[in-house]
Amino acid sequence: MFLIKLKIMKNLLFLFLLIGNMAYSQIKNFEDESQYLLSLQELVSQSFTESYGLDDWDEGWRQHLEFDPMSMNLVFYKKPYHKADSGKISTAIKWLTKSVIPLDEIDTLIGDTKKNTITIKMKGGKNSIKVYALAPDPQWLGKEYYEAGKEKEIIIQSDKLLKIRNLEKRLNWHISQLQNFHQKKMDLANYLNNKQKQKVEYQSKDTLNYRSDKKFKLIQEFQLDNSGQWLSVAVERRNIYDKPITEKQSVRLKDITEVIKDISIILKTGEENKVMKTTTVFDDQGEKQMIETVDTFFFLQFWYEKNNGHIGDEIVALLKQLGLNSNKGAWLD
């Protein structure tokens, strides 16, 4: 038992040192981001009061706050206090409400040591917090929770502000650094989308010189998944039999090592088969078929312009902002 407690204390000490060492550092790459996500999870797990308002005449409230790195959301759960919930893990409790707070939309966290509260405010005073309520009849609604409203701020009961040094500042710093790094990813996605809009315009403006086998219809613009790790795009084009097919490509950003051109501009991964592709086709009977494949090349559909090496340089510069050691390779028109 003593050894188990010692091990737990060592793990907690490591996490506290990790958070302390990162207090004023900046995120420079995906490895730093991973450490920030870990330390934010730890900070969030310590920053709220599990139950409050308890006295002889009022059973009070139970609450839980967590950070989900896969969706990049803070999630706040709340329900009337009941002893039967004590000792249960959070996922085993039937919460009355849950509020989903997008990390990128958070403006600031304000701590009040007199009221023992942390107020989370959203950017621009927008109602970016989605509030879900427990469905009275899940079978009738077909889901456990339904969207009950939206809020521009949320107040969390916390007696930790005086117990954990600089808790409010640490939370704000970690969130701001993750937001800054995410914006660098968005800079890449926005750049690609702006270039893609130009290619779509070329198809209608220069129909004689735009090869028919290269024409496409945009189904989904370049976008990041909820975790901010994967970049994807989807287009529809016609195959050699003049039938429509939809192609979706996905690549993890940190796997991109080179930007090249072979008629089309391509993002190339360092290891083979890191690009996920989903091709949707229709057979002669009109039945949809989906084909999953892997590749080493992520095609951008940027082929119309000649002598456009500057685009490769600009993409590489955006990748380097993410701490990636990416380079511009062969450039063949």
ABEGO torsion letter per residue (X at the ends): XAAAAAAAAAAAAAAAAAAAAAAABBBABAAAAAAAAAAAAAAAAAABBABBGBBAABAEBBBBBBBBAAAGBBBBBBBBBBAAABGBBAAABBBABBBBBBAAABABBBBBAAAGBBBBBBBGGBBABBBBBBBABAAAAGBABBBAEBBABBBBBBAAAAABBGAAAAAAAAAAAAAAAAAAAAAAAAAAAAAAAAAAAAAAABAAABBAAABBBBABBBBBBAAGABBBBBBBBBBAAGBBBBBBBBBBAAABABBBBBGBBBBBBABBGABBBBBBBBBAAGBBBBBBBBBABBBAGBAABBGAAAAAAAAAAAAAAAGBBBBBBBBBX
